[in-house]
Amino acid sequence: MKKTIFILFLLLTNFIYAQENFEIEINGEKFEIKLDKDYELKVDNKVLKVNVKQKDTLLYYDKAFNFKYPKEYKVVKSDLGDGIEQLMLMTAEGSGFMIQKYSTINPSMLNELMISEVTKESVNYGFQLKREDYERTLTSGLKLNVDKAVLTYKGDTNIYEIATVGGKDSGVLIMTMKMDDIEDSSGEKLINLIWNTLVVN
């Protein structure tokens, strides 16, 4: 019985995304369940009371990096080809966090190229560009040189940050996009949580 409960615990703690339905299989028997609903499951003639809840803050794990993010968001993963994988978390307003993982090149020299790419359309439109580059230290102690571009136009502010960590033919590129300059906005909360919990291996 203890082994069965332990297996059930492992299954429940491995759910990553908020979904409408979940299916648990215990000793070959399948049970369909939903989040935040009470269930009584009969296993080995014993009744188990089960309620699956999702943590407010979830952990995304990759061999190259990991970070925490609010449960309201979903990590969108894309294969861009040529050994590049991309993860994105975005608010409805267009603010968010992007990580690209490279398995064929070292992306350390891409900072300026990316800053130019994401800002050139706004600059052509009439936004004023100001650079506020700085150094950020992750919780692991890793120091990152962050290229920061602040774009302003008639009261609108867009802020982009780009940093890279590279090794031999591999690495990660990190980019934040904040479509406002408002304290405690949903975009700022999302970006700060990921920055403050990001670990790059």
FENQUINOR-V802585 format. One record per helix or strand of 3 or more residues. SS is the DSSP state (alpha for helix, beta for strand). FROM is the first residue (numbers start at 1). LEN is the number of residues. Records with the same first field share a line. If there is no record, write none. Layout:
SS=FROM-LEN  FROM-LEN
//
This chain:
alpha=2-12  107-19  186-12
beta=22-5  29-5  38-6  46-7  57-5  65-6  76-6  84-7  96-7  128-4  134-4  143-11  156-12  170-9
//
